[in-house]
C-alpha cells in the first residue's frame, strides 16, 4: 500500500520536506507509518517516538478530517495521511 504522509511545522523541517511517500508492508497502521518514518529518517526519531517506540502522545494522525487510532488498520482509501504535533498557547 502506497501512502503519502504530510508533515507540518517542526516535523517538516526535521524531515527536510513537507511530505513523505512510503510503501507499507504487511502492518498497515498509523503506528507502523510513524515507526517507518523514524527508521527512514533518524532526524525524526526523537520527535516521533518515545524510548519504547510508541508514538509520542503529542502526535496526531488524520485521514481527511478523521483522527486515526494508532493501532487501527489503514484502508486503501486512507492513502493520504496528515501527521501533526498539536500545540496550545495562551
N, C-alpha and C positions, 0 to 999 in steps of 0.2 A: 504494500500500500504506500503510495506517494503522499506526502503531506508537505505543506508549506506552513512554517511557524513564523508569525510576525512578532517581532521583538520591539519593545519600546524603551525609551529613556536609557538608563544605565545598562540594561541588557543589550540593547542595540550597539551602544558604544563599546562594551566589552567584546561583543561578537564581531564588531567591525563592519556590520551590515544590518539593515532593518528587518531582514528575514533570513530564514534558513530553509532550504529544500532538503527533505530527507526521505529515505525509503525505510519503512519499518519492517522488521522481521515478523516472527510469529506472535510476539507480545505487542499488542496494539492498544496500549492505554496511554493516557496523558502522562502518567508516571514514567513509562518507558521512553516517551518522547523527551522528557526533561533529562533523564539519565543519558540518553544518546547524545543530546546536545552538549551536556557537560563532558562526556567522554570524547566527543569530537573536537571540542574547543575548551582546553583547560582553563582559559581565562574566565570562563563562565562557571567553573566548578563551585567556587565558594558562594557565588550569587544564587545558584540554583539548588544546591544540595546541602543538607546537613551532614554531619560526620557519618550517620547511619545510612546515607544515600537516599534518604527520604526527601521529597521536595520541601523547601523552606516554607514555613507557614505563611509567610508574606506573599507568596506567589499565588496567582490565579490564572487558569487557562480557560479560554472560551472558544466555542464554535459558533460563529454568529453572535447572537446575544445571549446564548445559553452557557452558563458556567458548567464546567465539566468536573465530574468526580475523578480523582486521580486514578482510581482502580477500575473504572468502568471501561469496557472495550469501546474503541472508536469504530464508527461505521464508515462506509465508503463516502457518505455524504458529509463527513466531518474532515475533509482533507485540507481545509483552510482553518488554521488554528491561530489564536492570539494569546500570547503569554505576557502577563503584566505583573508588576510589583506595585499594587495599590498603596498609596500613601495618604496620610491625613495631615492636615496642618491647622493652624489656628491663628 
